[in-house]
Amino acid sequence: MRNIDLVNGIIADKLNINKEIVKTINKYYWKEGVRKKLVNLDSSALFIKGLGTLTLSRYNLNRIIKKTIKSIRNVKISPKFKENGRAIHLETLYNRLRKLLEKRNYNFGLIYFAIGFLFYFY
């Protein structure tokens, strides 16, 4: 965290603002703006000004799907969860898996649509 503290200090000096305010704004931006969008899978690509575009590759999407399925299996057989907690946790995992599968299948649908469109007109 030393690098981010240096950046926060430079920005605070440049804008004549308290370093703690800059730190709070920076934390909020990365937590609410960037991380939340990546975790919730709002889109497969996320543009961050000054940094570039972060994309979710097909390989990582499939890897996350496999990991989510494994988590669902583990939660189902685990004695660690009570029945009510297990149901809530499984519901969260199923929703996440549903989003991942929709994203994967939507991308496949667009690719097949584009290929079909090209073959139809050429």
C-alpha angles and dihedrals in degrees: 000000000000093000094054090048089055091050091048090051093050092049092046091052093045094051096033092237131136112272092230092058091052090048092051093049092047092049092048093049094051095041102042101022106039111014095044092052092049095047095045091048093229089163139353091240128045122191117210115189111241093011106058136232122325111205133190106231124215090245093053091045091055091044092053090048091053091047092050092050089050090051091051091052092048094049091049094056099033117110088201094086127070116228095259094045091046091054093050092047092047091050090054092048093047091051090050091048091048091054092048093050092047090051092049094045093044090055090049090049092053092049093049091045091052093047092048091047091052094048092047095056100035 
